[in-house]
């Protein structure tokens, strides 16, 4: 019985040793120079010129589409601050505040009020009202 326990202990010890992380002596000089560099070189991504999504992949999702394509899901207004929840066209949701940018034309959120937000793009002002019914990910059939 003791011999069986010793064998099990040795097997588990060997498995544990084999699963330990790489020792620093095995790491390359290139890795040690900057361990936070990406492993894969994707430096040519984001340089498309055909208007595809990869052309704008370096932009935050709230800066990739026109203001009218975002859905205002809700707002919270307090005496000293306000926050809104916006859904972008692919379905991601983000909290936004006054002064944040929205839209692909340099829009800035100027006001958040109880029924919507106001976005200023240059000389134009856009209003997004809170969506009172459910918002689905499906496109409208119009």
Protein Blocks (a to p, Z undefined) as FASTA:
>chain_A
ZZmmmmmmmmmmmmmmmmpccdfklpcfklmmommbcfbdcklgoiacnhpaklmmmpcf
klmbcfklpccfbdcddfkbccdddddfkopacdddehiaedjeopacfbdcfkbccdde
hjbccdddddfbdcdfbdcdZZ
